Amino acid sequence: MLEKEKEAIDEQAALFSVLADPTRLKLLRLLSQQRESAALCVNALAYRLGVTQPAVSQHLKVLKSAGMVKGEKRGYRVHYFVKREALNKAQGLISQALQLSEGEPGENGTEKLKSEIK
């Protein structure tokens, strides 16, 4: 396996690990629907998701370390929003991870599957 391909697979696996938690997916969806000017704080996120504030903070920590979410201090609270460029990159990595390779017949089972369907 090429080194570049191995690095891509490692990056994809790390992304899937971040996205594997349903609460983090809900957080990303909620934050992606907000404009940056209407970013939400931990209290508002916890209320809307029906989870505790410490749980939201822990999930935000994971999302921030993955570079998908950014916090901005506004007054006494930190308000969070998604980093659009990070979501675009994540979509590309997911798409790349799920692409089927087109190899020689029988190399990836495609020919066998086609013959079984006929």
Legacy VTK file of the C-alpha trace (Angstrom):
# vtk DataFile Version 3.0
C-alpha trace
ASCII
DATASET POLYDATA
POINTS 118 float
0.000 0.000 0.000
1.357 3.411 -0.898
2.251 5.780 1.941
-0.090 8.466 0.601
-2.972 5.986 0.462
-2.224 4.818 4.016
-2.294 8.429 5.254
-5.640 8.989 3.514
-7.075 5.857 5.125
-5.819 6.947 8.550
-7.413 10.369 8.064
-10.697 8.776 6.954
-10.703 6.412 9.941
-10.130 9.331 12.331
-13.032 11.199 10.733
-15.353 8.191 11.020
-14.351 7.898 14.683
-15.345 11.525 15.301
-18.643 11.082 13.460
-19.472 7.715 15.052
-21.330 9.251 17.984
-25.006 10.167 17.397
-24.825 13.193 19.699
-21.871 14.607 17.755
-23.789 14.118 14.513
-26.777 15.928 16.015
-24.495 18.731 17.186
-22.977 19.104 13.727
-26.395 19.133 12.094
-27.724 21.717 14.549
-24.671 23.939 14.238
-24.593 23.672 10.453
-28.134 25.079 10.348
-27.064 28.196 12.280
-25.551 31.303 10.768
-22.283 32.355 12.378
-23.974 35.478 13.710
-26.564 33.252 15.441
-24.071 30.751 16.880
-25.197 28.853 19.969
-23.618 28.470 23.403
-23.294 25.202 25.346
-26.455 25.919 27.377
-28.553 26.423 24.241
-27.071 23.354 22.567
-27.712 21.189 25.637
-31.316 22.385 25.847
-32.009 21.783 22.149
-30.405 18.327 22.153
-31.830 17.235 25.494
-28.437 16.293 26.948
-26.388 17.673 29.823
-24.071 20.647 29.474
-20.979 18.578 30.404
-21.873 16.056 27.682
-22.172 18.829 25.103
-18.842 20.275 26.233
-17.117 16.918 25.830
-18.562 16.386 22.358
-17.608 19.916 21.338
-14.072 19.239 22.556
-13.836 16.255 20.201
-15.308 18.214 17.289
-12.991 21.163 17.961
-9.909 18.925 18.081
-10.985 17.481 14.716
-11.191 21.031 13.365
-14.883 20.823 12.542
-16.212 23.317 15.077
-14.967 26.687 16.224
-15.820 28.592 19.381
-15.939 32.362 19.715
-16.182 34.174 23.028
-19.105 36.582 23.088
-19.563 38.279 26.423
-19.357 35.682 29.186
-20.099 32.687 26.962
-18.484 30.872 24.075
-20.680 30.437 21.024
-20.022 27.609 18.581
-20.410 27.161 14.852
-19.214 24.710 12.230
-16.254 25.399 10.035
-17.716 25.042 6.546
-14.366 24.263 4.915
-13.866 21.392 7.376
-17.300 19.959 6.524
-16.501 20.176 2.825
-13.211 18.350 3.416
-15.023 15.711 5.505
-17.539 15.144 2.713
-14.674 14.609 0.294
-12.926 12.148 2.622
-16.131 10.180 3.175
-16.864 10.085 -0.539
-13.306 8.969 -1.268
-13.497 6.234 1.387
-16.697 4.819 -0.088
-15.623 4.778 -3.734
-15.591 1.352 -5.315
-12.444 0.513 -7.198
-12.642 -0.658 -10.779
-10.076 -3.441 -11.029
-9.539 -6.519 -13.130
-12.446 -8.979 -13.344
-12.658 -11.009 -10.177
-10.230 -8.715 -8.370
-12.880 -7.163 -6.151
-15.701 -9.631 -6.597
-17.566 -7.452 -9.106
-17.556 -10.024 -11.894
-18.729 -12.793 -9.561
-21.550 -10.592 -8.308
-22.568 -9.661 -11.857
-22.694 -13.316 -12.880
-24.776 -14.217 -9.807
-27.287 -11.475 -10.627
-27.823 -12.750 -14.236
LINES 1 119
118 0 1 2 3 4 5 6 7 8 9 10 11 12 13 14 15 16 17 18 19 20 21 22 23 24 25 26 27 28 29 30 31 32 33 34 35 36 37 38 39 40 41 42 43 44 45 46 47 48 49 50 51 52 53 54 55 56 57 58 59 60 61 62 63 64 65 66 67 68 69 70 71 72 73 74 75 76 77 78 79 80 81 82 83 84 85 86 87 88 89 90 91 92 93 94 95 96 97 98 99 100 101 102 103 104 105 106 107 108 109 110 111 112 113 114 115 116 117
